[in-house]
Amino acid sequence: MLISVKYNTFFRAAVSIAGLAFFLSIQAPDLYAQDKKTQLQQKKAKIEEEINYTNKLLDETKKSKQASVNQLVLLNKKITKRQELISAISGEIGSLDKQIDETNDTINHLTQTIKRLKDEYARMIYYAGKNRNSYSRLMFIFSAKDFNQAYQRLKYFQQYSSYRQNQVRVIKENQLLLNEKINLLEKQKAYKLSLKKSEESEKQKLTREKSEQDQTIKNLSKKEKELLRKLRESEKAARKLQKAIEDLIAEELRKASEAAKKTGTKPAPENKFGLTPAEMQLSSNFAGNKGRLPWPTERGIISSTFGEHAHPVLKGIKTKNNGIDITTAKGESARAVFDGEVTSTMTLPSYNNVVIIRHGEFLTVYSNLDQLFVKKGDKVKTKQRIGVIQNEDSGKAKLHFELWQGKNIQNPESWILKSR
């Protein structure tokens, strides 16, 4: 009976050591949680940077005493980013809640394990105390049926003694791990509290910004006729720019067709440029960089996206944008998004100087430039400065950027990097 108790105690304790490996493995989720926390913090930092930059542009706009549509657009942009920031903080709090729950579970498991290990150790000490008599141990060994059994019993006593020492180490390791988790839990709770305060602060800012937004809309609504006049002028200028681009494309197609006739070669497919091998390679490289093209400005925010949109003030009125508008600071330059050749420069009402760069079958269009650094026929490199963006009365600058593939207008946001 005594032998059975000893063996049962030994094997129960052995199972506890195997369990330790499980509890040590809980370190792995901590690494995953840390990665997720880092990603959320990076996202927050990026949004905060965009909000700060938008604030800078808004401050420049507010130097003009009269409210403008551009001011409202920037304010709308800031509100959207503020909502994204609140959502990111909320997501981080949700993730932290899960981590806190996991840490609490781990603490409970470790507490139970340490109690079980201590109880087992206490029983081992108790049985060892009852059987301290060396004579009894020798009798237990020499009463074996054969030499092999006697050897096994001797090894058992050696292992039992070693395990008692090991059991103390296991208890200490679990206790250290428990202390680490308790400290981690305190840090997680403190961080959650700071996040909640940050979330509340951002919500208060959002409320103030929405109030400012409402007031700006009211002020602009009083100037409905002026806004409608400016909108019609912008639409007229946009049609002129589109026609200029289409005329340029038509001219390129005509030249390609005439060149094919002169050389007796097969003409290019309909609506396709006649490309040389080098231009075909350039076109392929451009297409291969979809989603990775640099921004046409070093800094800025997209204040108007591609496609049709409801006017921010005029009810029932929609505006159409063939590209994107990037609002940036005074004195900023436009830059080429890829290697290519300047195929045209022109001046158009509301768009000031316009530069069109050809990249094989692709065209990029940079409008609202003041001083130009390039001329027709120039070869340009990626990120090369092509001109200074025109400053508006409010003190900021806005670049209108378009991207075409042959006769087809593309959404530039699908081609440029998501963030600079």
ZIPE-V602356 format. One record per residue. RES is the residue in one small letter. SS is DSSP state (2 for helix, 1 for strand, 0 for the rest). PHI is phi in whole degrees, 0 to 359 (999 if undefined). D_FIRST is the distance of its C-alpha to the first C-alpha in Angstrom with 1 decimal. Layout:
RES_SS_PHI_D_FIRST ; RES_SS_PHI_D_FIRST
This chain:
m_0_999_0.0 ; l_2_300_3.8 ; i_2_297_5.4 ; s_2_299_5.1 ; v_2_298_6.3 ; k_2_297_8.7 ; y_2_296_9.9 ; n_2_298_10.6 ; t_2_299_12.4 ; f_2_299_14.3 ; f_2_286_15.5 ; r_2_296_16.5 ; a_2_293_18.4 ; a_2_298_19.9 ; v_2_297_21.3 ; s_2_297_22.8 ; i_2_295_24.7 ; a_2_298_26.0 ; g_2_295_27.1 ; l_2_300_29.1 ; a_2_301_31.3 ; f_2_295_32.3 ; f_2_291_33.2 ; l_2_292_35.2 ; s_0_290_37.0 ; i_0_289_38.5 ; q_2_294_41.0 ; a_2_299_42.8 ; p_2_302_44.1 ; d_2_300_45.5 ; l_2_294_47.7 ; y_2_297_49.0 ; a_2_298_49.7 ; q_2_295_51.5 ; d_2_298_53.7 ; k_2_295_54.5 ; k_2_298_55.4 ; t_2_297_57.6 ; q_2_297_59.4 ; l_2_296_60.0 ; q_2_293_61.3 ; q_2_295_63.6 ; k_2_297_64.9 ; k_2_300_65.6 ; a_2_299_67.4 ; k_2_295_69.5 ; i_2_295_70.5 ; e_2_298_71.3 ; e_2_297_73.5 ; e_2_294_75.4 ; i_2_296_75.8 ; n_2_298_77.2 ; y_2_292_79.6 ; t_2_297_80.7 ; n_2_300_81.3 ; k_2_298_83.5 ; l_2_293_85.6 ; l_2_295_85.8 ; d_2_300_87.1 ; e_2_293_89.8 ; t_2_293_90.7 ; k_0_289_91.0 ; k_0_296_93.7 ; s_0_280_95.9 ; k_0_293_96.7 ; q_0_268_96.9 ; a_0_293_93.8 ; s_0_231_93.5 ; v_2_298_91.7 ; n_2_298_90.1 ; q_2_297_88.8 ; l_2_294_87.2 ; v_2_299_85.7 ; l_2_295_84.1 ; l_2_295_82.8 ; n_2_300_81.4 ; k_2_297_79.7 ; k_2_295_78.2 ; i_2_297_76.9 ; t_2_299_75.2 ; k_2_293_73.6 ; r_2_296_72.5 ; q_2_295_70.9 ; e_2_297_69.1 ; l_2_295_67.9 ; i_2_298_66.6 ; s_2_297_64.8 ; a_2_293_63.3 ; i_2_295_62.1 ; s_2_299_60.7 ; g_2_296_58.9 ; e_2_292_57.4 ; i_2_295_56.2 ; g_2_299_54.6 ; s_2_296_52.9 ; l_2_292_51.8 ; d_2_302_50.4 ; k_2_296_48.1 ; q_2_296_47.0 ; i_2_297_46.3 ; d_2_298_44.2 ; e_2_295_42.2 ; t_2_295_41.8 ; n_2_299_40.6 ; d_2_299_38.0 ; t_2_297_36.9 ; i_2_300_36.6 ; n_2_297_34.5 ; h_2_298_32.1 ; l_2_295_31.9 ; t_2_300_31.4 ; q_2_295_28.4 ; t_2_295_27.0 ; i_2_298_27.4 ; k_2_299_25.7 ; r_2_296_22.7 ; l_2_297_22.6 ; k_2_293_23.0 ; d_2_297_20.2 ; e_2_296_17.8 ; y_2_294_19.3 ; a_2_298_18.9 ; r_2_295_15.2 ; m_2_298_15.0 ; i_2_295_17.3 ; y_2_298_15.3 ; y_2_293_12.1 ; a_2_296_14.5 ; g_2_293_16.3 ; k_2_288_13.6 ; n_0_238_12.9 ; r_0_281_16.6 ; n_0_298_17.0 ; s_2_297_18.5 ; y_2_298_18.0 ; s_2_297_14.2 ; r_2_294_14.6 ; l_2_296_17.2 ; m_2_297_15.2 ; f_2_296_12.4 ; i_2_287_15.5 ; f_2_285_17.5 ; s_0_275_15.1 ; a_0_295_15.5 ; k_0_290_17.5 ; d_0_211_20.4 ; f_2_296_21.9 ; n_2_297_21.2 ; q_2_293_17.4 ; a_2_297_17.8 ; y_2_295_20.0 ; q_2_297_17.7 ; r_2_292_14.9 ; l_2_296_17.9 ; k_2_298_19.0 ; y_2_300_15.7 ; f_2_298_16.1 ; q_2_294_19.8 ; q_2_293_19.3 ; y_2_298_16.8 ; s_2_294_19.4 ; s_2_296_22.2 ; y_2_291_20.7 ; r_2_302_20.4 ; q_2_292_24.1 ; n_2_293_24.8 ; q_2_299_23.2 ; v_2_297_25.9 ; r_2_297_28.6 ; v_2_297_27.6 ; i_2_299_27.7 ; k_2_298_31.1 ; e_2_297_32.4 ; n_2_295_31.6 ; q_2_294_33.2 ; l_2_297_36.3 ; l_2_296_36.6 ; l_2_298_36.2 ; n_2_299_39.0 ; e_2_299_41.2 ; k_2_292_40.8 ; i_2_295_41.7 ; n_2_296_44.8 ; l_2_298_45.7 ; l_2_299_45.5 ; e_2_297_47.9 ; k_2_294_50.3 ; q_2_297_50.2 ; k_2_294_51.1 ; a_2_295_53.9 ; y_2_293_55.3 ; k_2_298_55.2 ; l_2_298_57.2 ; s_2_294_59.7 ; l_2_294_60.0 ; k_2_297_60.6 ; k_2_295_63.4 ; s_2_296_64.9 ; e_2_299_64.8 ; e_2_296_66.6 ; s_2_297_69.2 ; e_2_293_69.9 ; k_2_294_70.3 ; q_2_295_72.9 ; k_2_298_74.8 ; l_2_298_74.8 ; t_2_299_76.3 ; r_2_296_79.0 ; e_2_293_79.7 ; k_2_292_80.0 ; s_2_294_82.4 ; e_2_296_84.5 ; q_2_299_84.3 ; d_2_299_85.8 ; q_2_294_88.5 ; t_2_295_89.4 ; i_2_298_89.7 ; k_2_299_92.0 ; n_2_296_94.2 ; l_2_288_94.5 ; s_2_297_95.2 ; k_0_288_98.4 ; k_0_247_99.6 ; e_2_301_99.0 ; k_2_296_102.4 ; e_2_294_101.9 ; l_2_296_98.4 ; l_2_295_99.8 ; r_2_297_102.6 ; k_2_295_100.3 ; l_2_295_98.0 ; r_2_297_101.0 ; e_2_297_102.0 ; s_2_296_98.5 ; e_2_296_98.4 ; k_2_296_101.9 ; a_2_295_100.8 ; a_2_296_97.6 ; r_2_294_99.8 ; k_2_295_102.1 ; l_2_295_99.2 ; q_2_297_97.7 ; k_2_295_101.2 ; a_2_298_101.6 ; i_2_291_98.3 ; e_2_296_99.2 ; d_2_296_102.6 ; l_2_296_101.1 ; i_2_296_98.7 ; a_2_300_101.6 ; e_2_294_103.6 ; e_2_296_100.8 ; l_2_294_100.6 ; r_2_296_104.4 ; k_2_298_104.4 ; a_2_295_101.7 ; s_2_292_103.7 ; e_2_294_106.9 ; a_2_296_105.3 ; a_2_293_103.9 ; k_2_293_107.4 ; k_2_295_109.0 ; t_2_271_106.7 ; g_0_74_106.5 ; t_0_269_102.7 ; k_0_291_100.6 ; p_0_293_100.5 ; a_0_294_97.3 ; p_0_305_95.7 ; e_0_303_97.1 ; n_0_65_96.0 ; k_0_240_94.6 ; f_0_290_95.8 ; g_0_277_97.1 ; l_0_258_94.7 ; t_0_285_95.1 ; p_2_306_92.1 ; a_2_294_91.5 ; e_2_291_91.6 ; m_2_296_89.3 ; q_2_293_86.8 ; l_2_299_87.2 ; s_2_297_86.8 ; s_2_295_83.6 ; n_2_295_82.2 ; f_2_298_83.1 ; a_2_298_81.4 ; g_2_291_78.3 ; n_0_258_78.0 ; k_0_301_77.8 ; g_0_88_75.6 ; r_0_234_75.8 ; l_1_292_79.4 ; p_0_291_80.0 ; w_0_293_81.6 ; p_0_284_85.4 ; t_1_226_85.1 ; e_0_290_83.0 ; r_0_223_82.0 ; g_0_146_82.5 ; i_1_231_81.1 ; i_1_280_82.0 ; s_1_268_84.1 ; s_1_214_85.2 ; t_0_266_83.3 ; f_0_289_84.6 ; g_1_102_86.0 ; e_1_270_87.3 ; h_1_216_86.4 ; a_1_288_87.5 ; h_0_297_89.8 ; p_0_296_88.0 ; v_0_236_90.9 ; l_0_285_93.3 ; k_0_288_91.9 ; g_0_78_92.3 ; i_0_254_93.2 ; k_1_246_91.2 ; t_1_244_91.5 ; k_1_239_90.9 ; n_1_239_89.7 ; n_0_280_90.1 ; g_0_211_87.9 ; i_1_227_86.0 ; d_1_251_87.4 ; i_1_247_85.7 ; t_1_269_86.5 ; t_1_218_86.4 ; a_0_278_87.9 ; k_0_302_91.5 ; g_0_87_92.5 ; e_0_287_89.7 ; s_1_250_90.6 ; a_1_271_90.0 ; r_1_221_88.5 ; a_0_293_88.3 ; v_0_272_85.0 ; f_0_195_85.6 ; d_0_300_88.0 ; g_1_177_91.2 ; e_1_231_95.0 ; v_1_291_96.9 ; t_1_263_98.8 ; s_1_192_100.6 ; t_1_229_101.3 ; m_1_206_103.1 ; t_1_238_103.8 ; l_1_228_103.3 ; p_0_303_103.8 ; s_0_74_100.6 ; y_0_248_98.8 ; n_1_54_100.9 ; n_1_279_100.3 ; v_1_236_98.2 ; v_1_240_96.8 ; i_1_243_95.6 ; i_1_245_93.6 ; r_1_258_93.2 ; h_1_234_90.0 ; g_0_72_91.0 ; e_0_272_90.9 ; f_1_258_89.4 ; l_1_233_91.4 ; t_1_243_90.2 ; v_1_238_92.5 ; y_1_240_92.6 ; s_1_242_94.9 ; n_1_74_96.1 ; l_1_259_96.7 ; d_1_261_99.2 ; q_1_283_99.9 ; l_1_258_99.2 ; f_0_251_98.0 ; v_0_226_98.6 ; k_0_220_101.4 ; k_0_304_101.8 ; g_0_96_100.9 ; d_0_289_98.5 ; k_1_272_95.3 ; v_1_236_92.3 ; k_0_250_88.8 ; t_0_304_85.6 ; k_0_71_85.5 ; q_0_288_89.1 ; r_1_290_91.0 ; i_1_245_93.7 ; g_1_171_95.2 ; v_1_273_94.7 ; i_1_284_93.7 ; q_0_297_96.4 ; n_1_277_95.8 ; e_0_266_96.3 ; d_0_301_98.1 ; s_0_285_94.7 ; g_0_101_94.0 ; k_0_256_91.3 ; a_1_236_91.6 ; k_1_222_90.6 ; l_1_258_90.4 ; h_1_261_90.8 ; f_1_235_89.0 ; e_1_233_89.3 ; l_1_221_87.9 ; w_1_237_89.6 ; q_1_242_88.8 ; g_0_63_92.2 ; k_0_271_93.5 ; n_1_262_90.1 ; i_1_285_89.1 ; q_1_249_85.5 ; n_0_277_83.1 ; p_2_302_82.9 ; e_2_297_79.6 ; s_2_284_78.1 ; w_0_254_79.3 ; i_1_271_78.8 ; l_0_299_75.6 ; k_0_295_73.7 ; s_0_220_73.8 ; r_0_284_75.9
